[in-house]
Amino acid sequence: PYYVDLDQELFLEASLHSSDTNLLVFVDTCVASPDPNNFTTGTYELIRNGCVKDPTYSSYYSPQSTAARFAFNAFSFANWQPAVYLRCQLLVCRYRDYASRCYQGCASRFRRSAAS
């Protein structure tokens, strides 16, 4: 566990360890929950599909494309649970593949093919 005070800015970094240096890490979704086994009900979204949902969420520059840095202010759930658990989904794309999902940013709607 990592202990922080309420409203303290919490900095995180997710990194990919690979010998392929032409990869990019993108934070797609991060959800907080008071229950480490349930990330579907009673949760709080920090970012969803690349769209920031929490006003304190910020992404930061990383000198390595294989690392994603971000921060948000620490909070507590209304029912005063003693811990907040975080689950993030990251995407890995080819570096400078501007057609990839990593370079699209906030995707509030996904495109479907004409066949579906």
N, C-alpha and C positions, 0 to 999 in steps of 0.2 A: 504493500500500500504506500501511497504518497500522500502526506498530510499537508493541507493548505488551509488558510483562513478564507472565510467567505469574502467574495469580491476580489480576492487575490488573483492576479493574472497568472494563468497556468500555461507554460510553453511546452509544446510537444514536437517531436520529430519522428517521422516514420521513414525508415530507409530500407532500400533493397540491396542485398549483398549478392552481387553477380559479377562475373568477369566481363559481361557484355556492358560496355560503357555507353552504348547507344540506346539506353532505356530512360524512360521518364516516369516518375511516380506522381499520381494525381489523387488528392483526397476527394472521393466522390460523396460519401455519406458517413456521418458520425452521429450516433444516437447515444444518449445517456439514460441510465435506468437505475432505480434504487435496488433492483433485483438482478444479480449477475446471471440468472437463468431465464430472464424474460425481457426481451428487447422489442416487444410488440405492443404491450399495453402499459399505460402509466409511464410512458417514456417522454423524453424531451429531445427534440432534434436540434443539433447544432448546425448541420449542413446536410442537405438531401439532394442527390443528383447534381452535385456541384453548385447548388443554390444555397447561399448562406441564409439560415433561419434565425440564428441568434445574433442580436446586435453587437455583442462583445466579441464575436468570432473574427479573427484576422488571420490571413495567410501571410507568410514571410518568405522573402527570397532565400534560396539555398544555392550555394555555389556548385553543388552537385545535383544533376538532374535526377539522380536516383534517390534523392531525399526530399521529403515534403515537410515543411515547417509551418506550424500554426499555433494559435493561442486562443484562449477564451477565459472569461472570468469565472472563478469557482463559484458554485451555487449549491444549494441544498433543496431537496424536494419538499413540498409543502407539508408533508406528514412527518418531517424531521427524521428521515432515515439517516442512520449514522454514516452511510457511504454512498458514493455515486460511482457507478461503473460505466465505462465508456467502451463502445464497440464501433470501430471504423471500418469502412470498406474502401480499399484503395484500388486504383486502376494502374496497370503498367502498360505503357505504350512505347512505340518506337520514338526516339528523340527526333524532333523536327518532322514528324508525320502529321502535318497540319489537318489532315482529314480524320485523324483518330479522335476518339471520344475525349482523350486527355486535353486536347486543344479546343474543345467546344465550350468549355466553361459551364455555366449554368444551363442545364437542359431541363426546362420545365415540362417539355413535351418531347417524346421520342418519335422519330419518324418510323412509319411502317411501310413495307413494300406494298405495291398495288395488289399483289397476290393474296395478302393476308386480310 
